């Protein structure tokens, strides 16, 4: 009876009475050594010369796709912007260490079976993949080892699922318990908001566009500045929330004598709408506290100078 081979990692199954004088050699070479490869072999695949690299399967003998760990090396993006690595269409798992040099960030290395759908290996990543019974290649996510792209990790609510951070350093802080962060200078940024600890806490001044109706977005900050180029109206701000406070510098241009009217959302002491300083270049400050989205209490401090 002729020898046969297992379907997944192609081990030799000797027939009854086969190899009477070399049975042990066939067993060692066709089974034991190949099991060792399937469990622990680390094999490098050089990419770059061809758009498709087929990892050929060998029954009962050494081959690349039997290895447990594959390292991709070489270059993608030279002759080929996309390189596809084709593996045998059998259920199996791999750990892939992508050490390939990318000419541009848009280059792609994909691993797939001949009939199945492929998986794009992350650049400079180490990822675990499995081949299912349909021949499709899948990567792990947080339900597995935590490897994979941001989209497959299923965490967070950011646009990319994973918050963007510097590659230089990253620290995790528990939010389920009291945590202390010690740093010489810690900045937390969102848009134009900078909260500085260790020395100061401040909000940058956002310059408003001068127009007949001056608009502001309170979601962009607390402090604003506008230089008047004519008689204007201060419109109701967008995204105002109760409890927000800050100030708006109102500066006369080189001509001066510009007036400022106010939307009814702005409320003043004694129900009296203030008038601006009128000199050329005069600087006034409107200090405000948001009582509600429709009511903002304000006081005008006039003519900052010496």
C-alpha positions in Angstrom: 0.0 0.0 0.0 1.5 3.4 -1.0 2.1 6.1 1.6 -0.4 9.0 1.8 -0.2 12.4 3.4 -2.2 14.4 5.9 -4.2 17.2 4.3 -3.1 20.2 6.4 0.6 20.0 7.2 1.4 17.1 4.7 2.9 14.5 7.1 3.7 11.1 5.7 1.3 8.3 6.5 3.1 5.1 5.6 1.1 2.2 4.3 1.1 -1.2 5.9 4.3 -3.1 5.0 5.9 0.0 3.4 9.6 0.8 3.8 10.6 -2.3 5.8 14.3 -1.3 5.9 13.8 2.5 6.1 10.6 2.9 8.1 12.3 4.8 10.9 14.0 7.2 8.5 10.7 7.9 6.7 9.0 8.4 10.1 11.7 10.9 11.3 12.0 12.8 8.0 8.3 12.7 6.9 6.6 13.1 10.3 8.7 14.1 13.3 10.8 16.7 11.6 7.8 18.2 9.8 5.8 18.4 13.0 8.7 20.3 14.4 8.5 22.7 11.5 4.8 23.2 11.8 5.1 24.0 15.5 8.2 26.1 15.7 10.0 26.8 12.4 10.8 30.4 11.6 11.2 31.0 7.9 12.0 34.2 5.9 10.3 34.9 2.6 12.1 37.4 0.4 9.7 39.7 -1.5 10.3 42.2 -4.4 11.1 40.3 -7.6 7.5 39.1 -8.4 4.0 40.5 -7.9 2.8 37.0 -6.7 4.9 34.8 -4.5 3.4 31.3 -4.1 4.5 29.3 -1.1 4.5 25.8 -2.6 3.4 22.8 -0.5 5.4 19.6 -0.5 4.0 16.3 0.7 6.2 14.6 3.2 9.1 17.0 2.8 10.3 20.4 4.0 8.4 23.5 2.7 7.9 27.1 3.6 4.1 27.3 4.3 4.4 24.5 6.9 6.4 26.9 9.2 4.7 28.3 12.2 6.4 31.7 11.9 7.0 33.6 8.6 9.1 36.7 8.2 8.5 38.8 5.1 11.6 40.7 3.9 12.9 42.4 0.8 11.1 45.4 -0.8 7.6 46.3 -1.9 6.9 49.3 -4.1 9.8 49.0 -6.5 8.7 46.9 -9.5 5.5 46.1 -7.7 3.3 48.3 -5.5 1.3 45.3 -4.3 2.8 41.9 -3.6 0.5 38.9 -2.9 1.8 35.9 -1.0 -0.2 32.8 -1.8 -0.4 30.1 0.8 -1.9 26.6 0.6 -5.7 26.4 0.9 -5.8 24.4 4.2 -6.9 25.5 7.7 -3.8 26.7 9.5 -2.4 29.5 11.6 0.6 31.7 11.1 2.5 34.4 13.0 3.9 36.9 10.5 6.7 39.3 11.2 6.6 42.0 8.5 10.2 43.3 8.1 9.7 44.3 4.4 11.0 47.7 3.3 8.1 49.9 1.9 8.9 52.4 -0.8 5.7 54.4 0.0 3.1 54.1 2.7 0.5 53.1 0.1 2.3 49.9 -0.8 0.6 46.6 0.1 1.6 43.1 1.0 -1.3 40.7 1.1 -1.5 37.1 2.2 -4.2 34.8 0.7 -5.1 31.4 -0.5 -5.7 30.8 -4.2 -9.5 30.8 -3.9 -10.0 32.8 -0.8 -10.1 36.5 0.2 -6.8 38.0 1.4 -5.6 40.0 4.3 -3.3 43.0 4.1 -0.3 42.6 6.5 0.3 45.7 8.5 3.6 47.5 7.7 6.3 46.8 10.3 3.8 44.7 12.3 3.7 41.3 13.9 0.3 39.7 13.3 -1.3 36.3 13.8 -3.6 35.1 11.1 -5.7 32.0 10.5 -7.0 30.3 7.4 -10.6 29.2 7.6 -12.4 26.3 5.9 -13.4 28.7 3.0 -9.8 29.6 2.4 -10.2 33.1 3.8 -7.4 34.7 5.8 -8.3 36.5 9.0 -6.3 38.4 11.6 -6.8 38.4 15.4 -8.5 41.3 17.2 -9.0 42.1 20.9 -10.9 38.9 21.4 -7.6 37.1 20.5 -4.1 38.4 21.1 -4.8 42.1 20.5 -2.9 42.3 17.2 -4.3 43.7 14.0 -5.2 47.0 12.5 -7.0 49.7 14.4 -10.2 48.9 12.6 -10.1 45.2 13.8 -9.4 46.0 17.5 -12.9 47.0 18.3 -12.0 49.6 20.9 -12.7 53.3 21.2 -15.1 55.6 19.5 -12.6 57.7 17.6 -12.8 58.0 13.8 -10.0 55.5 13.5 -11.1 53.5 16.6 -7.6 54.0 18.2 -6.7 57.4 19.5 -3.8 58.9 17.5 -0.6 59.1 19.7 3.0 59.9 19.2 5.2 56.9 18.5 7.8 58.4 20.9 6.0 57.5 24.1 2.7 56.2 25.4 1.5 55.7 28.9 -1.8 54.1 30.0 -3.7 55.4 33.0 -6.5 53.5 34.7 -9.8 55.4 34.7 -11.6 53.0 37.0 -9.5 54.2 40.0 -7.8 57.3 41.2 -4.6 57.8 39.2 -1.7 60.3 39.6 0.3 61.5 36.6 3.7 63.0 37.4 5.4 64.9 34.6 7.6 67.9 34.2 5.2 69.3 31.7 2.0 67.6 30.6 -0.1 68.9 27.7 -3.5 67.6 26.7 -4.6 68.9 23.3 -7.9 69.0 21.5 -8.1 71.4 18.6 -7.0 74.7 20.1 -7.5 73.7 23.7 -4.3 73.2 25.7 -4.4 72.3 29.3 -1.0 72.6 30.9 0.0 71.2 34.2 3.1 71.7 36.4 3.2 75.4 35.7 0.0 76.8 34.2 -3.4 76.2 32.7 -4.4 78.4 29.7 -6.6 78.6 26.6 -5.2 80.2 23.5 -6.9 83.3 22.0 -8.9 82.5 18.8 -9.0 85.3 16.3 -12.5 86.0 15.0 -13.3 87.1 11.4 -14.3 90.7 11.2 -17.7 91.0 9.4 -20.9 92.9 9.6 -22.1 90.1 11.9 -19.2 88.7 14.0 -19.7 85.0 14.6 -17.9 82.8 17.1 -17.8 79.0 17.9 -17.5 78.4 21.6 -16.5 74.8 21.0 -13.1 76.2 19.7 -12.1 77.9 22.9 -12.9 80.3 25.7 -10.9 83.4 24.7 -11.4 85.4 21.4 -10.1 88.5 19.7 -11.6 90.7 16.9 -10.4 93.9 15.3 -13.3 96.0 14.1 -13.1 97.4 10.6 -16.6 99.0 10.7 -19.7 99.2 12.7 -20.5 95.6 13.7 -22.9 93.3 15.5 -21.7 90.5 17.8 -23.8 87.5 16.9 -25.0 84.7 19.2 -22.1 82.2 19.5 -22.6 78.6 18.4 -22.1 75.7 20.7 -22.4 77.7 23.9 -22.8 75.6 27.0 -23.8 76.6 30.5 -20.8 77.3 32.8 -18.4 78.3 30.0 -16.6 81.5 30.7 -13.9 83.6 29.0 -13.3 86.9 27.3 -13.4 88.6 23.9 -10.9 91.3 23.1 -12.6 94.0 21.0 -10.0 96.3 19.2 -10.6 99.4 17.2 -8.8 99.5 13.9 -6.6 102.5 12.9 -9.7 104.6 12.1 -11.5 104.1 15.4 -15.0 105.2 16.4 -16.4 101.7 15.4 -19.6 100.7 17.2 -20.7 97.3 18.3 -24.3 96.1 18.7 -25.1 92.8 20.4 -27.5 89.9 19.7 -30.1 89.6 22.4 -28.4 86.5 23.8 -25.9 88.9 25.3 -27.1 90.3 28.7 -25.5 93.2 30.6 -25.5 94.8 34.0 -28.6 96.9 34.7 -29.9 95.9 31.3 -27.6 98.6 29.8 -25.8 97.8 26.6 -22.3 99.2 26.9 -20.5 101.4 24.3 -17.0 100.8 23.1 -13.9 103.0 23.6 -13.7 105.0 20.4 -10.0 105.9 19.9 -8.0 104.4 17.1 -6.4 101.1 18.3 -8.3 101.2 21.6 -8.6 97.8 23.3 -11.7 96.7 25.3 -12.5 93.3 26.8 -15.9 91.7 27.0 -15.8 89.3 29.9 -18.6 86.7 29.9 -20.2 83.8 31.7 -22.6 81.5 29.9 -25.8 81.0 31.9 -27.4 78.9 29.2 -27.0 78.5 25.5 -29.5 81.4 25.0 -28.2 83.6 27.8 -24.7 85.0 28.2 -24.0 87.5 31.0 -21.2 89.9 30.1 -19.3 93.0 31.4 -17.3 95.3 29.1 -13.9 96.4 30.6 -12.8 99.5 28.6 -9.6 101.0 27.2 -6.7 98.9 28.3 -3.7 101.1 28.1 -1.0 102.9 30.1 
